């Protein structure tokens, strides 16, 4: 004990200050932990005083902020998608529209805006669901069936365990070492998803679009503005779109709305403005989904539509 006491007495002054600093840091750490322990835990499924879910509202906002402006419309037996894209050095981004099923008479696809990881996760599950339906019924599911599956995926974080009535495999059940276990999703998915199916059995063919929101609500639509500036894009779309448009008119309308939204939201500057965000840095990616598949072309933001 005497030796220990002597060692304490001869500690250098700088080391003593270091020990004091460590003691203070540990006190602050334990105090913070004790304060946080008294803070009530808020579940991701909790509702606010108005009965809405803050988590879902945050996911909806993220799906708008984390995506470039996109305009999608139905045009007869085709679907037109126009997206603003910054030019990338040494690479080209994937198309916005993803075909998840194709047969002799149908094309089934999805598109959306939001967090790329969440969108890829939903795409993977929907592709598997389409395969399961094909193996069981020898046919692709219709647009409403895929939208219903997407809605169940969106709401999985709420812990709902509704039973599937049509006999298909529950896509949220996965195999593990002890059998099957329901897939656990800890938060809402920040994706606004559009499911589309084109049927060309009839003489002129037809297309349909269904929007699935982060809240799981699905709505049949004729067109939709997604991503940043979606509110302004939606207003312009309601003013300019009509059901009698042919394919070329629909393309020109989408491109025109996209250019206006990009300027109104100050995402793109004029060519004469120097610096970051010049219109020369951006392209408009135009995608057309029809009976032959997906056609993609890139148009300079300040160039002609053709």
Order of alpha helices (4+ residues) and beta strands (2+ residues): alpha-alpha-alpha-beta-beta-beta-beta-alpha-alpha-beta-beta-beta-beta-beta-beta-alpha-alpha-beta-beta
